[in-house]
Each structure stands twice: as C-alpha cells, then as structure tokens.
Amino acid sequence: MKRLMVLVAGFVFVFCAYIFAAEGPSTTPAITVPSKKFAVKPPKETRVSITGVVKDISDTMVTVERTVKGKTEIMGFTLDKPVEKIKAGDKVRVSYIKREDKYIAIRVTPVIAKKIIKKVTPKPAPSDALPPQK
C-alpha cells in the first residue's frame, strides 16, 4: 500500500510540473544576443613562378622574356619594392600573383646555373705482386 501511495504522489508531482510549464507566451520581448559576424576570407591568391631573361627593369616595373613550348612570351610585372641586384640580361625567377588584371611580382631572384661535376673514378693500379700460382 505504501508503494501505491508513493507512486500516486510521484504521478501527481510530475503532472503538476507539466501544468506550470504549459503557460502561455510571455508578454516581455525576448532578449536577442547579437551573433558574431564571421569575417569572410578573401579568395586565396595563387602564387605562380616563371623563369626568364630580364629585358627591361626600373624601380616599379620589370619585363621578362620567357620561352614556353618553343614560343617566346614577354611579361611585365609591377614591383612592390625596387630590386637592386638584377640588371637587364640576367636570368631570373619571378614569383607573382595576379590582382586586378595586373601581375604583381612578389619575389625576383637571380637564377644561378648549377655546375655539373663529373666524378672521376680512379683506375685500379696494376699490382706488382705475383699472380696466384696453380
């Protein structure tokens, strides 16, 4: 009998809780929390590099001639900062990005020709020792 009384009291308690939760909507406006604005990242600019010969150079521009599949192409680049060690006729590597239909040189470096060193294998010297006997 005690169990039945405890069970009934539990049901009454649970159903009374539902009555309080079923109240109508409140008359006060809900507080809105301003959401954080996510910063939209600009599209990643693709960095491209070419190798060619400098035809003309100034403090703001560099013109490079390169050969692609047998065709000669001349490209002009805008420099962010002047390049001091490069002069016309030097072979260079240019890393650049394309922004607003302009090629902007990020880095201009001279290309140094790699020296090919051939290894000389020494020939075995004839030994003065006697050949093995049978």
Backbone as CSV, one residue per row, in Angstrom:
resi,resn,N_x,N_y,N_z,CA_x,CA_y,CA_z,C_x,C_y,C_z
1,MET,0.807,-1.179,0.000,0.000,0.000,0.000,0.866,1.264,0.000
2,LYS,1.987,1.174,0.732,2.885,2.332,0.752,3.420,2.610,-0.647
3,ARG,3.713,1.552,-1.364,4.244,1.732,-2.716,3.235,2.443,-3.612
4,LEU,1.999,2.043,-3.498,0.960,2.652,-4.310,0.820,4.130,-3.991
5,MET,0.901,4.511,-2.736,0.800,5.918,-2.332,1.985,6.728,-2.862
6,VAL,3.174,6.145,-2.808,4.363,6.838,-3.310,4.267,7.002,-4.820
7,LEU,3.771,5.981,-5.494,3.631,6.030,-6.945,2.607,7.088,-7.357
8,VAL,1.493,7.158,-6.691,0.460,8.158,-6.991,0.993,9.553,-6.704
9,ALA,1.693,9.734,-5.607,2.262,11.047,-5.278,3.275,11.473,-6.343
10,GLY,4.039,10.522,-6.846,5.009,10.830,-7.907,4.319,11.272,-9.186
11,PHE,3.226,10.565,-9.582,2.483,10.958,-10.785,1.875,12.345,-10.629
12,VAL,1.333,12.634,-9.463,0.740,13.952,-9.221,1.813,15.029,-9.328
13,PHE,2.950,14.781,-8.767,4.045,15.763,-8.818,4.493,16.013,-10.262
14,VAL,4.648,14.943,-11.042,5.105,15.075,-12.431,4.081,15.834,-13.261
15,PHE,2.790,15.505,-13.126,1.770,16.172,-13.932,1.577,17.623,-13.509
16,CYS,1.797,17.949,-12.243,1.722,19.350,-11.807,2.848,20.164,-12.426
17,ALA,3.993,19.556,-12.607,5.118,20.252,-13.228,4.798,20.586,-14.683
18,TYR,4.056,19.705,-15.382,3.679,19.981,-16.768,2.706,21.153,-16.859
19,ILE,1.862,21.329,-15.882,0.904,22.433,-15.901,1.633,23.768,-15.828
20,PHE,2.641,23.872,-14.996,3.388,25.126,-14.893,4.215,25.394,-16.159
21,ALA,4.673,24.340,-16.797,5.485,24.507,-17.998,4.632,24.878,-19.203
22,ALA,3.336,24.625,-19.151,2.462,24.873,-20.290,1.847,26.263,-20.252
23,GLU,2.470,27.207,-19.582,1.964,28.573,-19.556,2.020,29.179,-20.946
24,GLY,1.228,30.202,-21.177,1.203,30.894,-22.469,2.483,31.688,-22.682
25,PRO,2.617,32.272,-23.860,3.825,33.049,-24.160,3.907,34.291,-23.279
26,SER,5.109,34.680,-22.962,5.301,35.837,-22.087,5.074,37.120,-22.880
27,THR,4.716,38.170,-22.159,4.443,39.454,-22.804,5.699,40.290,-22.973
28,THR,6.772,39.948,-22.310,8.022,40.700,-22.455,8.769,40.197,-23.698
29,PRO,9.374,41.110,-24.436,10.098,40.672,-25.633,11.343,39.868,-25.254
30,ALA,11.656,38.945,-26.099,12.821,38.097,-25.852,14.098,38.899,-26.080
31,ILE,15.106,38.600,-25.299,16.399,39.275,-25.433,17.170,38.580,-26.549
32,THR,17.565,39.355,-27.530,18.328,38.770,-28.632,19.807,39.039,-28.412
33,VAL,20.563,38.022,-28.565,22.007,38.138,-28.424,22.577,38.370,-29.818
34,PRO,23.308,39.477,-30.004,23.857,39.714,-31.346,24.858,38.621,-31.705
35,SER,24.670,38.067,-32.869,25.574,36.992,-33.295,26.887,37.586,-33.781
36,LYS,27.925,36.809,-33.634,29.235,37.261,-34.086,29.253,37.220,-35.605
37,LYS,29.727,38.299,-36.179,29.836,38.326,-37.631,31.118,37.613,-38.018
38,PHE,30.965,36.646,-38.871,32.126,35.903,-39.318,32.798,36.678,-40.435
39,ALA,34.093,36.833,-40.290,34.850,37.539,-41.312,34.961,36.643,-42.539
40,VAL,34.571,37.181,-43.654,34.657,36.422,-44.894,36.072,36.561,-45.420
41,LYS,36.726,35.432,-45.571,38.100,35.461,-46.049,38.104,35.740,-47.544
42,PRO,38.997,36.606,-47.979,39.089,36.826,-49.420,39.630,35.568,-50.085
43,PRO,39.321,35.368,-51.344,39.834,34.162,-52.000,41.355,34.165,-52.020
44,LYS,41.905,32.985,-51.819,43.358,32.866,-51.752,43.956,33.161,-53.126
45,GLU,44.948,34.027,-53.127,45.599,34.377,-54.379,46.641,33.319,-54.695
46,THR,46.623,32.862,-55.914,47.534,31.815,-56.333,48.871,32.424,-56.709
47,ARG,49.920,31.900,-56.123,51.267,32.368,-56.432,51.831,31.491,-57.540
48,VAL,52.331,32.138,-58.588,52.885,31.442,-59.740,54.325,31.900,-59.904
49,SER,55.184,31.040,-60.439,56.566,31.450,-60.675,56.967,31.086,-62.098
50,ILE,57.785,31.953,-62.678,58.306,31.719,-64.022,59.802,31.980,-64.009
51,THR,60.482,31.486,-65.032,61.906,31.742,-65.205,62.093,32.339,-66.587
52,GLY,62.899,33.392,-66.664,63.143,34.026,-67.949,64.298,35.000,-67.869
53,VAL,64.494,35.746,-68.966,65.587,36.711,-69.074,65.002,38.113,-68.959
54,VAL,65.642,38.972,-68.149,65.176,40.335,-67.944,65.482,41.156,-69.194
55,LYS,64.437,41.784,-69.754,64.620,42.657,-70.916,64.721,44.111,-70.490
56,ASP,63.923,44.507,-69.502,63.910,45.893,-69.047,63.574,45.889,-67.563
57,ILE,64.202,46.789,-66.807,63.936,46.860,-65.373,63.978,48.312,-64.926
58,SER,63.047,48.678,-64.041,63.032,50.004,-63.419,62.661,49.805,-61.953
59,ASP,62.451,50.906,-61.241,62.113,50.794,-59.819,60.710,50.226,-59.602
60,THR,59.829,50.375,-60.589,58.449,49.940,-60.413,58.031,48.802,-61.337
61,MET,58.783,48.546,-62.408,58.401,47.520,-63.387,59.592,46.653,-63.763
62,VAL,59.310,45.414,-64.120,60.320,44.525,-64.679,59.653,43.769,-65.832
63,THR,60.364,43.678,-66.955,59.866,42.963,-68.120,60.739,41.740,-68.328
64,VAL,60.105,40.574,-68.408,60.826,39.305,-68.511,60.377,38.593,-69.788
65,GLU,61.355,38.066,-70.516,61.062,37.274,-71.709,61.280,35.810,-71.365
66,ARG,60.277,34.993,-71.644,60.401,33.571,-71.350,59.962,32.760,-72.559
67,THR,60.411,31.520,-72.610,60.074,30.634,-73.711,59.217,29.494,-73.176
68,VAL,58.029,29.331,-73.781,57.110,28.277,-73.373,56.757,27.455,-74.607
69,LYS,57.138,26.192,-74.595,56.856,25.259,-75.689,57.298,25.821,-77.038
70,GLY,58.466,26.436,-77.051,59.025,26.950,-78.293,58.552,28.343,-78.668
71,LYS,57.612,28.919,-77.938,57.110,30.265,-78.228,57.688,31.238,-77.216
72,THR,58.101,32.414,-77.704,58.651,33.440,-76.825,57.517,34.341,-76.351
73,GLU,57.516,34.619,-75.049,56.466,35.434,-74.447,57.119,36.498,-73.576
74,ILE,56.632,37.737,-73.663,57.159,38.829,-72.841,56.088,39.194,-71.819
75,MET,56.484,39.197,-70.544,55.558,39.515,-69.462,56.086,40.706,-68.671
76,GLY,55.190,41.610,-68.297,55.554,42.761,-67.478,54.994,42.597,-66.079
77,PHE,55.796,42.935,-65.084,55.395,42.785,-63.687,55.564,44.107,-62.959
78,THR,54.653,44.389,-62.036,54.773,45.543,-61.158,55.544,45.104,-59.921
79,LEU,56.520,45.915,-59.514,57.339,45.585,-58.346,56.799,46.297,-57.114
80,ASP,56.739,45.588,-55.993,56.365,46.210,-54.724,57.507,47.071,-54.203
81,LYS,58.705,46.554,-54.293,59.885,47.291,-53.859,60.962,47.125,-54.928
82,PRO,61.830,48.110,-55.090,62.845,48.019,-56.147,63.836,46.885,-55.900
83,VAL,64.301,46.300,-56.993,65.271,45.212,-56.935,66.614,45.790,-57.354
84,GLU,67.627,45.600,-56.508,68.913,46.247,-56.742,69.914,45.362,-57.472
85,LYS,69.905,44.072,-57.226,70.964,43.204,-57.733,70.691,42.677,-59.141
86,ILE,69.567,43.009,-59.725,69.189,42.473,-61.027,69.352,43.563,-62.085
87,LYS,69.887,43.164,-63.234,70.008,44.120,-64.343,69.537,43.429,-65.616
88,ALA,69.402,44.188,-66.694,68.919,43.647,-67.963,69.877,42.568,-68.466
89,GLY,69.310,41.479,-68.959,70.109,40.376,-69.477,70.307,39.251,-68.480
90,ASP,69.983,39.461,-67.216,70.127,38.412,-66.199,68.979,37.411,-66.314
91,LYS,69.273,36.161,-65.996,68.242,35.136,-65.944,67.680,35.142,-64.529
92,VAL,66.345,35.268,-64.408,65.712,35.410,-63.097,64.525,34.467,-62.962
93,ARG,64.145,34.264,-61.717,62.917,33.543,-61.382,62.008,34.561,-60.699
94,VAL,60.779,34.704,-61.201,59.831,35.682,-60.677,58.640,34.935,-60.085
95,SER,58.355,35.185,-58.802,57.141,34.673,-58.162,56.145,35.821,-58.157
96,TYR,54.946,35.571,-58.686,53.991,36.664,-58.825,52.574,36.181,-58.555
97,ILE,51.678,37.174,-58.366,50.248,36.914,-58.244,49.529,37.825,-59.224
98,LYS,48.325,37.446,-59.592,47.523,38.272,-60.491,46.441,38.939,-59.662
99,ARG,46.439,40.263,-59.654,45.468,41.028,-58.887,44.951,42.158,-59.768
100,GLU,43.651,42.198,-59.992,43.006,43.232,-60.801,43.641,43.341,-62.184
101,ASP,43.808,42.224,-62.848,44.386,42.148,-64.204,45.799,42.704,-64.291
102,LYS,46.521,42.706,-63.192,47.930,43.120,-63.189,48.741,42.000,-62.559
103,TYR,49.938,41.818,-63.067,50.859,40.853,-62.482,51.736,41.598,-61.487
104,ILE,51.707,41.180,-60.233,52.485,41.832,-59.184,53.566,40.867,-58.729
105,ALA,54.814,41.276,-58.913,55.952,40.423,-58.557,56.127,40.437,-57.046
106,ILE,56.098,39.274,-56.451,56.309,39.134,-55.014,57.800,39.013,-54.729
107,ARG,58.479,38.189,-55.549,59.906,37.965,-55.332,60.588,37.791,-56.685
108,VAL,61.718,38.453,-56.852,62.533,38.323,-58.061,63.923,37.891,-57.614
109,THR,64.346,36.696,-58.038,65.650,36.176,-57.628,66.442,35.756,-58.858
110,PRO,67.752,35.994,-58.840,68.571,35.555,-59.975,68.721,34.038,-59.969
111,VAL,68.795,33.471,-61.167,68.976,32.025,-61.306,70.457,31.773,-61.512
112,ILE,71.016,30.930,-60.670,72.433,30.592,-60.758,72.524,29.230,-61.424
113,ALA,73.327,29.158,-62.476,73.480,27.894,-63.200,74.204,26.895,-62.312
114,LYS,73.677,25.701,-62.269,74.302,24.661,-61.459,75.466,24.067,-62.234
115,LYS,76.572,23.907,-61.561,77.743,23.305,-62.186,77.622,21.788,-62.064
116,ILE,77.861,21.130,-63.169,77.813,19.669,-63.166,79.235,19.164,-62.990
117,ILE,79.449,18.470,-61.922,80.780,17.940,-61.614,80.761,16.451,-61.925
118,LYS,81.649,16.055,-62.812,81.745,14.642,-63.153,82.713,13.986,-62.191
119,LYS,82.292,12.880,-61.664,83.163,12.151,-60.749,84.121,11.292,-61.569
120,VAL,85.372,11.404,-61.249,86.392,10.617,-61.933,86.660,9.387,-61.088
121,THR,86.444,8.243,-61.689,86.709,7.009,-60.957,88.145,6.595,-61.229
122,PRO,88.938,6.440,-60.201,90.337,6.063,-60.416,90.428,4.627,-60.920
123,LYS,91.324,4.440,-61.866,91.535,3.094,-62.398,92.411,2.340,-61.410
124,PRO,92.122,1.069,-61.215,92.955,0.311,-60.281,94.380,0.189,-60.839
125,ALA,95.312,0.468,-60.000,96.720,0.401,-60.411,97.133,-1.063,-60.551
126,PRO,97.966,-1.353,-61.538,98.428,-2.740,-61.672,99.281,-3.098,-60.466
127,SER,98.995,-4.221,-59.930,99.742,-4.617,-58.741,101.052,-5.285,-59.152
128,ASP,102.057,-5.050,-58.359,103.364,-5.631,-58.622,103.470,-7.044,-58.041
129,ALA,102.468,-7.473,-57.383,102.500,-8.806,-56.774,102.394,-9.871,-57.859
130,LEU,102.901,-10.995,-57.549,102.859,-12.110,-58.480,101.450,-12.688,-58.540
131,PRO,101.047,-13.154,-59.712,99.720,-13.755,-59.800,99.686,-15.063,-59.017
132,PRO,98.537,-15.467,-58.573,98.453,-16.710,-57.809,98.867,-17.913,-58.663
133,GLN,99.569,-18.804,-58.035,100.066,-19.974,-58.764,99.102,-21.135,-58.611
134,LYS,99.142,-21.997,-59.611,98.265,-23.160,-59.606,98.839,-24.288,-58.846
